[in-house]
Amino acid sequence: MFKEFNVSNIESSDLELEKILTQNKEELVLLLQIKNKTYENFVIPYQLMAQRVEEFITPIFHLDSVKNSEITQEVYSKCLPLLSEYDSEISQNVNLYNALKDIQLNYNSTLNDIQNKVLENEIKELERNGCKLNRGDKDILKDINLKLSQLSKEYSQNILNDTNKYEMIIDEFEDVKEIPQSDLELATFKEEGKNKYKFTLHMPSYIAYMTYGTNRQKREELYRAYSTRAPQNGKIIEEILFLKDKKAKILGFENYAQLSLDSKMAKSEDEVIDFLINLAKKAKEKAKQELSEVEELAYELDKLNDIQSYDIAYYSEKLRKKQYSIDEEHYRPYFEQKSVLNGIFEFLNKIFDISFKKINTPVWDEKVEAFDIYENTSIIARIYFDLEARKNKSGGAWMNNWHNKYATDNTKSLPTAFIVCNFPQSSEKIPSLLRHSDVVTLFHELGHGLHHLLTKVDEPFVSGINGVMWDCVEFPSQFLEYFSYEKEVLQMFAKHYQTNEVLGDDDIQKLKNARNFQSSMSMLRQIEFALFDFKLYQMAISKEEGVQKLLDEVRDEIAVILPPKYNKFQNSFSHIFSGGYSAGYYSYKWAEVLSADAFYLFIEKGVFNKTLGTKYKDIILGRGGSADMNDLYFEFANRKPKVDSLLKIDGIIS
């Protein structure tokens, strides 16, 4: 029923991939020779060809992210041009395009809505990939796509390399005296009989010192190292921007932003810009007040009157404690990783009527766990959790889909996915204890996972997250986040790992009260990223100096605190240079409107309202990319989403 995770022969993966791609190309030739092409004899086997490639290559590329090594890098580099060549050949095949157009024309009235959506999406995707171009332009586009794939990999590898090689060693306890005990234990090592403390650029370690590090000079040292990683990426960005603009123009678009919007809910460049500017205007005054509060506290405590970016997390944490009596270290013993995960399973069972059963199956690291998901008594999906930080693992958190759900007369596939995070490591002395922000992250990534795994659609090109418009793909993840603040949900798993004491009502209320702490500053920061991203691809800037100039201009317009001149944030902005968010980072805020509006329905009708939960599961999660999200949302909520729902839930308006 499920394929096991097995990359034991990874060194020869490129040879195996080559065989699969050759088989697919030969099969496509035979499919195109069919005289009377139908959905059943042409489109279904064509989709299965794509699944064959995806199911093989996903674990290999996944391993390069979670267990990076010289071998995985070499294999990735060998596989990349093979895939790029194959993708270009398939996506630019005019005979394939004509065959799909003919099936759409001849059978439109007899196919169901989902089948018609598969055809509509694939035809449009082939057009976006240059299928209708002349031979010369097709060759140019093929070269561009290969080069972009290589640059994307190089960009992310540079960040990982710089992250791995940096260490800040602290000799004096005075400089770490405020660090929570669990973080301090992970940082402590002995040298010549004396305790010393090591901090790195990996997220748990970096956040610990930036939030609690007493020594301002050390905070700046760490911040500078983090914000100046991968300086060589400046030139890579130039190449990426040049090539993406060239690609857009070859395909008939004025700029890459237009090409990006061709597959999104937002209909125009102006609509995106206006949406972001409108949010920024509503958040900016409150953000100024939030920053002023931090500045006042910094002066009150340390007579600091020139607060900098590397001071914000430190003094914000002190302000948060002062305003809400929130002590992160007090909460962490209640959020032991395994307890949190089991509690989330219990919550999902209550709201969606699904259950999780741990299984024994091959994994890539001893701390990875896998679970089969059941609906009633039937297995419907499988999920893998890789939650702890470690060296040679890319930073951040993400969901990666492996298998898609589909069913044919001869084949049945159930969906599988990976959830990857970088939570504090467990040790022999202490388990992995999470911050509440880590809990929120786990809910977020699991929201993505459920969007893929709870699909009811049997057409692989639109099952799960496939075919979902990019600017609403964050909707289910952000929606699930909101439940991580609800008392009824938290008390399912927020139990002290030593005493089993349940987190009290007062402590939970403090978390809820503090949820919107600096929400306006946070919103402006996201809008800063989104405007920079969108305008960058709109304006076709192709020089490193121009990139920095645009970022400075956006910050001058949007931000309430400006970073030091040495900050080169763009060189590690992986989402838009090595991820799928180029000219699409606005999607986070766009989707957040949907998620906030949907959550308000649960506030009104009850957190565990099973009728509403079932409706959400069946319509939003179950139908995935098989229908337009505008239509799905209206069917679920019986109305259009309201922007004010987001502003209210973030405490920006009442």
HUMOBEL-V714787 format. One record per residue. RES is the residue in one small letter. SS is DSSP state (A for helix, B for strand, O for the rest). OMEGA is omega in whole degrees, -180 to 180 (999 if undefined). D_FIRST is the distance of its C-alpha to the first C-alpha in Angstrom with 1 decimal. Layout:
res/ss/omega/d_first
RES/SS/OMEGA/D_FIRST
RES/SS/OMEGA/D_FIRST
This chain:
res/ss/omega/d_first
m/O/177/0.0
f/O/173/3.8
k/O/180/6.9
e/O/175/9.7
f/O/-176/13.0
n/O/176/15.3
v/O/-177/18.5
s/O/179/20.6
n/O/-174/22.2
i/A/-177/23.0
e/A/-178/26.5
s/A/-177/25.5
s/A/-179/23.0
d/A/179/25.7
l/A/178/25.9
e/A/178/22.2
l/A/-180/22.3
e/A/178/25.4
k/A/-179/23.7
i/A/-179/20.9
l/A/177/23.6
t/A/178/25.8
q/A/-180/23.2
n/A/-179/22.7
k/A/178/26.5
e/A/179/27.0
e/A/179/24.4
l/A/177/26.3
v/A/180/29.5
l/A/179/28.4
l/A/-178/27.1
l/A/178/30.4
q/O/178/32.2
i/O/-176/30.9
k/O/-179/34.1
n/O/-176/32.8
k/O/177/30.0
t/O/177/28.0
y/A/-175/25.2
e/A/-175/22.9
n/A/-179/24.0
f/A/-173/24.7
v/A/-179/23.2
i/A/178/19.6
p/A/177/19.4
y/A/177/21.4
q/A/-179/18.9
l/A/174/16.1
m/A/-180/18.5
a/A/180/18.8
q/A/-180/15.1
r/A/180/15.2
v/A/-176/18.0
e/A/-178/16.9
e/A/179/13.6
f/A/-170/15.8
i/A/-176/18.9
t/A/179/17.8
p/A/-178/17.2
i/A/178/20.5
f/A/177/22.6
h/A/-179/21.1
l/A/179/22.3
d/A/179/25.7
s/A/-172/26.1
v/A/-179/25.1
k/O/-172/26.3
n/O/180/28.8
s/O/177/30.8
e/A/-180/32.8
i/A/-179/29.9
t/A/179/27.5
q/A/-179/30.5
e/A/-180/31.3
v/A/178/27.8
y/A/-178/27.7
s/A/178/31.1
k/A/-177/30.1
c/A/-173/27.0
l/A/180/28.8
p/A/177/31.3
l/A/180/28.8
l/A/-178/26.7
s/A/179/29.9
e/A/-179/31.3
y/A/-179/28.2
d/A/179/27.9
s/A/-179/31.6
e/A/-180/31.5
i/A/-173/28.8
s/A/179/30.2
q/O/-178/33.7
n/O/-175/33.1
v/A/178/35.6
n/A/175/34.4
l/A/180/30.9
y/A/-179/32.7
n/A/179/34.9
a/A/179/32.1
l/A/178/30.4
k/A/179/33.8
d/A/179/34.6
i/A/178/31.4
q/A/-178/32.2
l/A/-173/35.8
n/A/-172/35.3
y/A/-176/32.4
n/O/-175/32.9
s/O/-178/34.2
t/O/178/31.5
l/O/177/28.4
n/O/-175/27.1
d/A/-178/27.7
i/A/179/24.3
q/A/177/24.5
n/A/178/28.1
k/A/176/27.1
v/A/-179/24.6
l/A/-180/27.6
e/A/-179/30.1
n/A/-174/28.2
e/A/178/27.5
i/A/180/31.1
k/A/179/32.5
e/A/178/30.4
l/A/177/31.6
e/A/179/35.2
r/A/-180/34.9
n/O/172/33.7
g/O/-177/36.9
c/O/-175/35.8
k/O/-179/39.3
l/O/174/41.2
n/O/-174/43.5
r/A/-178/42.6
g/A/180/44.6
d/A/176/43.0
k/A/179/39.5
d/A/178/40.3
i/A/-179/41.7
l/A/178/38.6
k/A/178/36.3
d/A/179/38.4
i/A/-178/38.5
n/A/178/34.7
l/A/-178/34.3
k/A/179/37.1
l/A/178/35.7
s/A/-180/32.4
q/A/180/34.4
l/A/179/36.7
s/A/179/34.0
k/A/-179/32.5
e/A/180/36.0
y/A/-177/36.9
s/A/179/34.1
q/A/177/34.6
n/A/179/38.3
i/A/-179/37.7
l/A/180/35.4
n/A/-179/38.0
d/A/177/40.8
t/A/-177/38.9
n/A/-170/38.2
k/A/-176/41.7
y/O/173/43.7
e/O/173/45.0
m/B/-179/47.8
i/B/179/49.6
i/B/-178/51.7
d/O/-170/54.4
e/O/177/55.9
f/A/-180/54.5
e/A/-178/56.6
d/A/-178/54.2
v/O/-171/51.1
k/O/-179/52.7
e/O/-179/50.9
i/O/177/47.4
p/O/-173/45.2
q/A/-177/44.9
s/A/177/41.2
d/A/-178/41.5
l/A/179/44.6
e/A/-180/43.1
l/A/-178/40.5
a/A/-171/43.3
t/B/171/45.7
f/B/-178/46.5
k/B/175/49.6
e/B/-177/52.0
e/O/175/55.2
g/O/-177/54.9
k/B/176/54.6
n/B/171/51.8
k/B/-171/50.6
y/B/-177/48.0
k/B/175/45.5
f/B/-176/44.0
t/O/179/41.7
l/O/173/40.4
h/O/-166/36.9
m/A/-177/36.5
p/A/-179/36.9
s/A/-179/39.9
y/A/-179/41.5
i/A/-178/41.2
a/A/-177/42.7
y/A/-180/45.8
m/A/-178/46.3
t/A/-172/46.1
y/A/-177/48.1
g/O/-174/49.9
t/O/-173/53.7
n/O/-177/55.0
r/A/180/55.3
q/A/178/55.9
k/A/177/52.7
r/A/-180/50.8
e/A/179/52.2
e/A/-180/51.4
l/A/179/47.7
y/A/-180/47.6
r/A/179/49.4
a/A/-178/46.9
y/A/-173/43.9
s/A/176/45.5
t/O/178/46.7
r/O/172/43.5
a/O/179/42.8
p/O/179/46.1
q/O/179/45.2
n/A/177/42.7
g/A/179/45.8
k/A/177/46.2
i/A/178/42.5
i/A/178/42.7
e/A/-179/45.6
e/A/-179/43.6
i/A/-178/40.6
l/A/179/42.9
f/A/-176/44.9
l/A/180/41.9
k/A/176/40.2
d/A/179/43.5
k/A/178/44.0
k/A/-179/40.5
a/A/-177/41.3
k/A/177/44.7
i/A/-178/43.4
l/O/174/41.0
g/O/178/44.0
f/O/-180/43.7
e/O/-179/46.7
n/O/-176/44.6
y/A/178/41.1
a/A/178/41.2
q/A/178/41.5
l/A/179/38.6
s/A/-177/36.5
l/A/-177/37.5
d/O/-180/36.6
s/O/-176/33.0
k/O/179/33.9
m/O/179/35.3
a/O/-172/38.7
k/O/-177/40.8
s/O/177/43.5
e/A/-180/44.7
d/A/-180/47.4
e/A/180/45.0
v/A/-179/43.1
i/A/-179/46.3
d/A/179/48.0
f/A/-178/45.0
l/A/-179/45.1
i/A/179/48.9
n/A/177/49.2
l/A/-179/46.9
a/A/-180/48.8
k/A/-177/52.1
k/A/-176/51.1
a/A/-166/49.8
k/A/-177/52.5
e/A/179/55.3
k/A/178/53.3
a/A/177/51.7
k/A/178/55.3
q/A/-180/56.1
e/A/178/53.0
l/A/-180/54.1
s/A/179/57.7
e/A/179/56.6
v/A/-180/55.0
e/A/-180/58.1
e/A/-180/60.4
l/A/179/58.5
a/A/179/58.5
y/A/-180/62.2
e/A/-175/62.8
l/A/-170/61.0
d/A/-179/61.8
k/O/-180/64.4
l/O/-179/61.8
n/O/177/62.9
d/O/-174/60.9
i/O/-177/57.3
q/O/-178/54.7
s/A/-178/51.0
y/A/176/50.4
d/A/-169/52.3
i/A/-177/50.3
a/A/-177/47.4
y/A/-178/49.9
y/A/176/52.4
s/A/179/49.8
e/A/177/48.3
k/A/178/51.8
l/A/-180/52.5
r/A/177/49.3
k/A/-178/50.3
k/A/-176/53.7
q/A/-172/52.8
y/A/-177/49.9
s/O/-180/50.3
i/O/176/46.8
d/O/-176/46.3
e/A/-179/42.9
e/A/177/43.3
h/A/-175/44.0
y/A/-170/40.6
r/A/177/38.4
p/O/179/38.4
y/O/-178/37.0
f/O/175/34.0
e/B/-168/32.4
q/A/-176/29.1
k/A/177/26.8
s/A/179/28.8
v/A/-178/28.5
l/A/179/24.7
n/A/178/24.5
g/A/177/27.2
i/A/177/25.4
f/A/180/22.4
e/A/178/24.9
f/A/-178/26.6
l/A/175/23.4
n/A/-177/22.8
k/A/-175/26.3
i/A/-176/26.5
f/A/179/23.1
d/O/174/21.9
i/B/179/18.6
s/B/-175/17.9
f/B/179/16.5
k/B/-179/15.4
k/B/-178/16.0
i/B/176/13.6
n/O/-177/14.6
t/O/-179/12.8
p/O/177/14.9
v/O/-174/17.0
w/O/179/20.1
d/O/-175/22.7
e/O/-179/23.4
k/O/177/23.9
v/O/178/20.6
e/B/180/18.4
a/B/-178/14.8
f/B/168/13.8
d/B/-180/11.1
i/B/-179/12.9
y/B/168/13.6
e/B/-167/15.7
n/O/-180/17.6
t/O/-176/15.3
s/B/173/12.1
i/B/-179/9.5
i/B/-175/10.1
a/B/175/9.8
r/B/-179/10.2
i/B/178/13.7
y/B/178/15.7
f/B/174/19.5
d/B/-163/22.1
l/B/-173/25.3
e/B/177/28.3
a/O/173/30.7
r/O/180/31.3
k/O/179/33.1
n/O/175/31.5
k/O/-179/29.2
s/O/-179/30.1
g/O/177/31.8
g/O/-179/30.9
a/O/-179/27.8
w/B/169/25.0
m/B/177/21.5
n/B/178/19.5
n/B/-180/16.5
w/O/178/13.9
h/O/174/11.2
n/O/176/12.4
k/O/172/11.4
y/B/179/12.0
a/B/174/12.0
t/O/179/14.0
d/O/-174/15.1
n/O/-172/12.9
t/O/174/10.0
k/B/179/7.8
s/B/175/6.9
l/O/-175/7.3
p/B/173/10.2
t/B/-178/11.0
a/B/175/14.6
f/B/171/17.2
i/B/-177/20.4
v/B/176/23.3
c/B/178/26.8
n/B/-178/29.9
f/B/178/31.1
p/O/-178/33.7
q/O/170/32.7
s/O/178/32.7
s/O/178/35.1
e/O/-177/36.3
k/O/-171/38.9
i/O/178/37.1
p/O/178/33.6
s/O/-179/32.4
l/B/-172/34.6
l/O/164/34.0
r/O/177/36.5
h/A/177/36.1
s/A/175/35.6
d/A/178/32.6
v/A/178/31.2
v/A/179/31.9
t/A/180/30.0
l/A/176/26.9
f/A/-178/27.1
h/A/-177/27.6
e/A/177/24.5
l/A/174/22.3
g/A/174/23.8
h/A/-178/22.5
g/A/-179/19.0
l/A/177/19.0
h/A/179/20.4
h/A/-168/17.2
l/A/-177/14.6
l/O/-180/16.3
t/O/175/16.6
k/O/-174/16.8
v/O/-177/17.3
d/O/176/15.2
e/O/-170/17.3
p/O/-178/16.1
f/O/179/19.7
v/O/177/20.6
s/O/-180/17.5
g/O/-178/17.7
i/O/-180/20.6
n/O/179/20.8
g/O/179/24.1
v/O/178/25.5
m/O/-170/29.2
w/A/-177/29.8
d/A/170/32.6
c/A/-178/30.6
v/O/179/27.4
e/O/-177/29.0
f/A/-177/29.7
p/A/-180/26.7
s/A/179/27.1
q/A/178/30.8
f/A/-177/30.5
l/A/178/28.5
e/A/-174/31.0
y/A/-178/33.8
f/A/-178/32.3
s/A/176/32.7
y/A/-175/36.4
e/O/-176/36.4
k/A/-177/37.9
e/A/180/35.6
v/A/-178/32.5
l/A/-176/34.2
q/O/173/35.3
m/O/-175/31.8
f/O/-178/31.4
a/O/-176/34.8
k/B/-177/35.9
h/O/-173/38.1
y/O/179/36.1
q/O/-174/39.2
t/O/-176/40.7
n/O/177/37.8
e/O/180/40.4
v/B/178/38.9
l/O/-173/40.1
g/O/-179/43.2
d/A/-178/43.9
d/A/180/46.5
d/A/179/44.3
i/A/179/41.6
q/A/177/44.3
k/A/177/45.5
l/A/179/42.1
k/A/-180/42.2
n/A/-176/45.8
a/A/-176/45.0
r/O/-177/42.0
n/O/176/44.3
f/O/-179/46.3
q/O/-180/47.2
s/A/180/44.9
s/A/176/47.3
m/A/179/47.5
s/A/179/43.7
m/A/180/43.6
l/A/179/46.3
r/A/178/44.5
q/A/179/41.4
i/A/175/43.7
e/A/179/45.4
f/A/-174/42.2
a/A/179/41.3
l/A/177/44.7
f/A/180/45.0
d/A/-173/41.7
f/A/-180/42.5
k/A/179/46.1
l/A/-179/45.3
y/A/176/43.2
q/A/-172/45.7
m/A/178/48.7
a/O/176/47.3
i/O/-175/48.8
s/O/178/48.5
k/O/-177/50.6
e/A/-180/49.8
e/A/179/53.1
g/A/177/52.2
v/A/180/48.9
q/A/-180/50.7
k/A/179/53.4
l/A/-180/51.0
l/A/178/49.2
d/A/-180/52.7
e/A/178/53.7
v/A/179/50.6
r/A/179/51.2
d/A/-178/54.9
e/A/-168/54.0
i/A/-168/51.1
a/O/175/51.1
v/O/172/53.4
i/O/-177/53.4
l/O/180/53.4
p/O/176/51.8
p/O/-178/53.9
k/O/-178/54.7
y/O/-180/52.7
n/O/178/49.4
k/O/-178/47.2
f/A/-175/44.3
q/A/-177/43.2
n/A/175/42.4
s/A/178/39.4
f/O/-171/38.4
s/A/-177/34.9
h/A/-172/33.7
i/A/-180/36.0
f/A/175/36.4
s/O/176/33.0
g/O/-175/30.7
g/O/-172/30.2
y/O/178/33.2
s/O/-176/36.1
a/O/-179/38.5
g/O/-179/35.9
y/O/175/36.5
y/O/-176/38.3
s/A/-180/34.9
y/A/-180/34.7
k/A/179/37.9
w/A/-179/37.1
a/A/-179/33.8
e/A/175/35.5
v/A/178/37.7
l/A/-175/34.7
s/A/180/33.3
a/A/-179/36.7
d/A/179/37.5
a/A/-179/34.3
f/A/178/34.8
y/A/177/38.3
l/A/179/36.9
f/A/175/35.3
i/A/-178/38.6
e/A/-171/40.4
k/A/178/38.1
g/O/-177/36.7
v/O/-177/34.2
f/O/179/32.0
n/O/-172/32.7
k/A/178/29.5
t/A/179/30.7
l/A/178/31.0
g/A/179/27.8
t/A/179/25.9
k/A/178/27.8
y/A/-179/27.0
k/A/-175/23.3
d/A/-174/23.1
i/A/-175/25.6
i/A/-178/25.6
l/A/-173/22.0
g/A/-174/20.3
r/A/169/22.1
g/A/-176/22.1
g/A/-176/23.6
s/A/179/23.8
a/O/178/27.4
d/O/-178/30.4
m/A/175/30.4
n/A/-180/34.1
d/A/180/33.2
l/A/-178/30.2
y/A/179/32.4
f/A/178/35.3
e/A/180/33.1
f/A/-171/31.9
a/A/-176/35.4
n/O/176/37.7
r/O/176/39.6
k/O/178/39.6
p/O/-178/38.9
k/O/178/42.1
v/A/-179/43.0
d/A/178/45.1
s/A/178/42.1
l/A/-179/41.2
l/A/178/44.8
k/A/-176/45.2
i/A/176/42.1
d/O/177/43.3
g/O/-178/46.7
i/O/171/48.5
i/O/-179/49.9
s/O/999/50.5
